[in-house]
């Protein structure tokens, strides 16, 4: 890492004296010319410069025009982290198309849903198992497979051979930075997947804000072992790297502890981007040492984590900057970030647990790309300092809404442009956000509201508790009751009673969990991104209680 945080900021200020906003293609083209011969992408044993991927994208743009893609066409892309995916992202942007990002683990029914919901006309697919269902969807005009031609489906090799005539437009027209460029579907943990609309300005501004907030310098080597079809990797990996002329380190295989550590060492990674703390925990269990990673400076993850994982990672890798943040796809990935110069104690909401926190992902006194407000849930009024309420977000890094879902959009984004996250939090006097959990995670016992996050914060202080998650489930007498999932290294005999006594000493009676379930955290249900799924935990709790009552 070169220089202090302030010195690195001065370098970025020279690259971007003011932030004017860009379309995806403008941003990539400008930085490709600026860093033309610099290494942009390392994949398997291959290395690509910015100029290489730029030419690759131009070639792919020709193919898009030939198959009929026009400005505003919707193109589903179902690919892993391969160079072709990177080239296609910018080729679609150049011709003014709209990429529909598809998780490669998607099921057949969900694939059908996404194609219908997002008005997909063209599809690039790496998953052979999905080709039959795509062929049977009449509205799709062209399917391109990454493998050899199969039953009339165009192969990527044949696609690249396509060339426009000299008179055809390859996409040199100006693209409005506020135009739609990507639709990313949420996981649909509480409802059907929603298509988050992302504009050009939203994505490029988010990438810039990430690079600036984290103090990245030119040449940063960013390891991305998570899929680029997730906003966190897409923005904070790909677009943050482009902002500073950095190098993206991608993997052919799915996440594997030993292979990831070896690649990080051999490719001299400066940063590692993970989705969840469990990924960092797995890397730590691979027994790294600071000597193996002398140039690794920073690790980032997208979820709250126990403090012991934070400390363990710092010691194992010798990392100077470990950062988390608060965000979601709807805000271009990250709304707040813990910055290198931040006082880490400020983002601790309780003993033993770090919650997503930090400050807005750009200095508000320079470019106010994002505003944060805490609103009282009952009155709708803005709260005071250190008062709990719903987290609201507004700014150019925010989504304009959900595709073909006006009702949900109107419910989520108010008339003043504030996005209602459904999350609880507080802002302190210096603008640090403390995330307290989902408002709909709250449960009610005999008319009293209970915050699972508060109960977790208290139980986490018990010396036997490694990790704790609390959920509310229905109860015929009390309306709802709390269930505490506990990960511990101690023998569980007698521990439940010990925890019950501890809870009574530190919590109000209605806040004390009714049930305790001891389960190793690696067995807890998780979302595709590795986050703990409280929705599924509730199901586990109900099943467990039914079998043990």
Secondary structure, DSSP 8 states (H G I E B T S, - for coil): --S-HHHHHHHHHHH-SS-----HHHHHHHHHHHTTTSEEEEETTEEEEHHHHHHHHHHHHHHHHHHT--TT-EEEEE--S-HHHHHHHHHHHHTT-EEEE--TT--HHHHHHHHHHTT--EEEE--HHHHHHHHT-TT--EEEESSS-BTTBEEHHHHHT----TTS--S-S---TTSEEEEEE---SSSS--EEEEEHHHHHHHHHHHHHHTT--TT-EEEE-S-TTSHHHIIIIIIHHHHTT-EEEE-SSS--HHHHHHHHHHTT-SEEE-SSHHHHHHHHHT---TTTTTT--EEEESS-EEHHHHHHHHHHHT-SEEEEEE--GGGTS-SEE--TTS-GGGGEEETTEE-S--EESS-TTT---EEEEEE-TTT--B--TT--EEEEEEETTS---BTT-HHHHHHHB-TTS-EEEEEEEEE-TT--EEEEEEGGG-EEETTEEE-HHHHHHHHTTSTT-SEEEEEEEEETTTEEEEEEEEE-SS--TTHHHHHHHHHHHHS-GGGS-SEEEE--GGGS-B-TTS-B-HHHHHHHHHHHHHHH-
